[in-house]
Amino acid sequence: MAERPEDLNLPNAVITRIIKEALPDGVNISKEARSAISRAASVFVLYATSCANNFAMKGKRKTLNASDVLSAMEEMEFQRFIVPLKEALEAYRREQKGKKEASEQKKKDKDKKTDSEEQDKNRDEDNDEDEERLEEEEQNEEEEVDN
């Protein structure tokens, strides 16, 4: 846990970016207002985490999951955020699934490439052996003709 209350604040850069995205162009915000929003956001995150943790503890788990967070939102009476959160969660899961599939495909392609390179190498070695054998046979034939 944090040693000082200010350690619990979200990074200013993140808060500033969120505020700028939420406000229309040309609207400014004072340092004092930005600080107040930052503190409020931090308190909200702590409260939501505490509520979600209660649901995890009821389930005899130590790991919070998405359903705990959604249940916490409902308990905190933030029902209007549940649908957008579920949509964001589904989008996140699709993105992660796509990344996993891409990673697996990349690994398969790499394995295929390695197998293909080994086959090419073996084929080249076989061709070299065949050429050497043919050369030896030709030399043996020449020696027989000479005898």
Secondary structure, DSSP 8 states (H G I E B T S, - for coil): --SSGGGGS--HHHHHHHHHHHS-TT----HHHHHHHHHHHHHHHHHHHHHHHHHHHHTT-SS--HHHHHHHHHHTT-GGGHHHHHHHHHHHHHHHHHHHHHHHHHHHHHHHHHHHHHHHHHHHHHHHHHHHHHHHHHHHHHHHHH-
